[in-house]
Every structure is written in C-alpha cells, then in structure tokens.
Amino acid sequence: MRALEIEFSELVETSRLDAYFHLSPGRRLAKYASDGVPRHEALASREVFDAEVWAPPRFKRVYAVQGEPAMPYLRPSDTLNFLPSAADFLSAERNPNVRKYQIDPGTILVTCSGRNLGPTVYVDEYLSGFLLSHDMVRIKIEDEDLRFYLLGLLGSETGQLLLRKDKSGSVIDHISADHVSSLQVPMVEEAQIAKVADLIRKAVNLREDARLSLQRLQKEYEATLPKIPNPKSTPASWTISSSELCNRIDAAPYLDSVQKVRKALLDSGGCKLADIAEALKPLGRYRTNYVDSAHGVPILSGGQLLQAKLLNPKFIARQALTEIERYRLGSGWIAYPADGRAEEALGEPVMVIKSREDWLASGHVGRLVSKIREDAGRLYLSFKTPHAQMQLKALCSGSVVDATFPEDALSIILPPLPETTGQSIENCWAKFHEAEECEEKAYAIIEEELGSIWQSS
C-alpha cells in the first residue's frame, strides 16, 4: 500500500480527493519543479512559450454520400500510424464549421482521452490534409526551437508523466485543454534545448519526407492500373459455373467487381502473389504471459504493427511461445493485420523497419516474404493497391472478427509490379527508422539533463 500525507490547503487548492492524483509520479515531479528545481516555464506564459492551446467543440459527424464533396477524417489513434489513412469521409457541405477541425502544419497534437492518454503527434504536410475530432488538444508555438523542444519533452517519459498527472474520469481517462495549458515545462540548458530541437526537427522532416514520397509513388503507380469498378454497378445476383466454386459457398469471394478486377489485372500482365512471395501466419494460440521489458521480448499486435508511435508496448515471456521463431519478424518483410475488421485496417501493409526486425508479432499478423529480396519494396506497393486489398477483404471469414489466412493472400492477383526500384521504397521506410532514432536520442538528452539537475539539488 502507498500512503502520503498532504496539507489540507493542497486539497483545497487542487479540488481533488482521489488518491491517484496526489500519488502520481507526475504530480510529484510537478511539485518538485514548482519549488524551483529545475527551471520551469508555464506553457501558456507569454514571456517564453506564448502557446495557443485549445480543442474544438464536439460536433455531429455527417458522412459523405457518393458523389458529394468529401473530406478525409482521422480518429486520434490513426494519427499515430506510419501512414495514416482516412477512417471515414465527412461531407464538406453538410458538416457546419467543418473547417474548424482541419489541422495546420506545425501544430502539436496531444491525445486527451482514452486508456492511452498523452501520446503526442506533430502535424506535418501529410497529416494536414485530414480532419480531426475534438479528442486531441492542439498546441501552436511560433518559436520553432521551443516548439520542437516541447515536442521532445512531451514524448519523453518525464513529459508523459507530467501530462497524465491531471487526468480524471471513472471509465475513460481524460485531460482538458486547460490542463495542458497549465503545464509547467521543465527547462534544461539553452545549448541542450537547441540540441533537442535539432534532433526532433530532423525526425519530423524525415517522417514527413517518407510519408509524402510513399504517397506520391503509390498514386503514380495506381494511375497506371485498370480502374476499379463502381461498387454500385455490382449486380444483386449473378451466375457462375460450378467449376469456379472453391471451398467457399458465401457470395463475397465471387463478387462480380472482384472477378472483373482479377481478370483486368491478369490481362494487363499481373500475376498471383504466390508466384513472387511466400505468405506466413503462425497458427495456434499461446498464453499471453506479459512481463516487463527486462524479462521479455517485444511483441506487436495487428493494430500496433501500423503504429510509428507505439501505444502500450507489450513484452511476452519467452517460455510462453512454442517455436518462438515462427513469430519473429524479418528484414525486408511486409507485414499486415490478417485478422480484424475488413472495413478497417485489415490487410494494410507496412515494411518491417530496422528497429523492429527481431521483434515478434502475434498470430493475428500476416507476413509476406518476397522471393527476390530486391523486389520487396515493389511488392509492398502492389499489395497496398485497392486492387489487391479488395480481393483479400473479399476472402475474409468469421462472424464477429474477420480473419484471413496465408492461402487467401497467395491467391490474390497482383497488378504488374511498378517500374520504380524496390530500394527506393525501402529507403522511405528506412527514414521512419532514422526518425525514431533521432527521437530516442532527444528523449535520452532530456531525461539525462533533468535527472542530473534533480539529483544535484
């Protein structure tokens, strides 16, 4: 049991009676900082940060219909992904004040509700093309060095503790824009602030360049492929020969639009995925014996696989897995959520970046291994096309959770591989790894500087 004596005046000042608030490490850090060690500055202070901190009001989302001007919408968790993609499309005309929910480049976003409260994201040119709900607090700071220093601090362990110290809520944790605005920001030496800012700036630029390059290459490639049939043109019923039936009697695998795409791809020089890659997915369940990082191996779920900013990382005891190598990710592999919801991220591919090469991934993650190593990047682009994705989703099975298997992936007809080299795609994914390295160096500087100041006081 943990116990702490506090003054009655502190209860009155904070208007909080819950034990978590007064016992939280972030509260103790903030109290220590307020005593003058280390130097701290209020985020809302005009003298230093002069930050604008706000969150737009809640709004009723009106979704776009076919042919209506639409704007892509992200959920807060989507912003943490390597390549965020629209969760939905909102009507640009029937959502009042929809422009309030656009996010400007240079804005820092703070997740303000949910179990994984606190992760921060920087709005680059790629992210600025989306709408975002009220569930992320916005921070704008004109001074670029201070902006990137704050972004680095909020990404560090100390920054996350400080952000979470004011959380409230019975079922869902929550902080408000006022909580973020009142944050007392620990300040290190000016030279170290500049060093942190340079590292975070480099990370932001690397991630932005990787996203924009991948987006451009994907668009250029897909522009050369056959058009996808309009879903509304799919007939309500159709006839197929019994010889065309496989081991499925549900309609989805035989959708008219899917069959048209497969034929068009074959006619244009496409091939089966099985001809150019292996598909893997470890079978069997295991006991989820999670331990701390010192005693386990990092393991990714299907959702975490897509995240550049990893939420709630898990480490599993080695003895919990039989034949542990079946779950390990390899260099140059393409991985994707093989189970989940077909209408969401199921099938969305990523390339395994260097820092995650020897990590494990759960049995809900599919792997593609190119038979020609140099073609891995081109395989990634081809598998990511809507032509390949619609085939995989049509092969899903399951009543509550959609599931796919290696045989499903191997049967997909891929478009002809793009002319661009696979190495150019891999270079983009390598930038995600470089960005992560820069951030880790910045976090280490912050923790070391703050730790040495606190210890010496």
HELIX and SHEET records of a PDB file:
HELIX    1   1 PHE A    8  THR A   14  1                                   7    
HELIX    2   2 ALA A   19  LEU A   23  1                                   5    
HELIX    3   3 PRO A   25  SER A   34  1                                  10    
HELIX    4   4 PRO A   76  LEU A   80  5                                   5    
HELIX    5   5 VAL A   98  TYR A  101  5                                   4    
HELIX    6   6 LEU A  127  GLY A  129  5                                   3    
HELIX    7   7 GLU A  144  GLY A  155  1                                  12    
HELIX    8   8 GLU A  157  ARG A  164  1                                   8    
HELIX    9   9 ALA A  177  SER A  181  1                                   5    
HELIX   10  10 GLU A  190  GLU A  222  1                                  33    
HELIX   11  11 PRO A  231  SER A  233  5                                   3    
HELIX   12  12 SER A  242  GLU A  244  5                                   3    
HELIX   13  13 ALA A  252  TYR A  254  5                                   3    
HELIX   14  14 ASP A  256  ASP A  267  1                                  12    
HELIX   15  15 LEU A  273  ILE A  276  1                                   4    
HELIX   16  16 GLN A  304  LEU A  306  5                                   3    
HELIX   17  17 ARG A  318  ALA A  320  5                                   3    
HELIX   18  18 ILE A  324  TYR A  327  5                                   4    
HELIX   19  19 LYS A  354  ARG A  356  5                                   3    
HELIX   20  20 ARG A  373  ASP A  375  5                                   3    
HELIX   21  21 ALA A  376  LYS A  384  1                                   9    
HELIX   22  22 PRO A  386  ALA A  394  1                                   9    
HELIX   23  23 PRO A  406  LEU A  410  1                                   5    
HELIX   24  24 GLY A  422  SER A  456  1                                  35    
SHEET    1   A 2 HIS A  40  ALA A  42  0                                        
SHEET    2   A 2 GLN A 184  PRO A 186 -1                                        
SHEET    1   B 4 GLU A  52  TRP A  54  0                                        
SHEET    2   B 4 MET A 136  LYS A 140 -1                                        
SHEET    3   B 4 ILE A 108  THR A 111 -1                                        
SHEET    4   B 4 THR A 120  TYR A 122 -1                                        
SHEET    1   C 3 ASP A  88  SER A  91  0                                        
SHEET    2   C 3 ALA A  70  LEU A  74 -1                                        
SHEET    3   C 3 LEU A 131  LEU A 132  1                                        
SHEET    1   D 2 CYS A 271  LYS A 272  0                                        
SHEET    2   D 2 ILE A 413  LEU A 414 -1                                        
SHEET    1   E 4 ALA A 277  LEU A 280  0                                        
SHEET    2   E 4 VAL A 365  SER A 370 -1                                        
SHEET    3   E 4 ILE A 334  PRO A 337 -1                                        
SHEET    4   E 4 VAL A 350  MET A 351 -1                                        
SHEET    1   F 4 TYR A 290  VAL A 291  0                                        
SHEET    2   F 4 LYS A 314  ILE A 316 -1                                        
SHEET    3   F 4 VAL A 297  LEU A 300 -1                                        
SHEET    4   F 4 LEU A 360  ALA A 361  1                                        
SHEET    1   G 2 ASP A 339  GLY A 340  0                                        
SHEET    2   G 2 ASP A 402  ALA A 403 -1                                        
END                                                                             
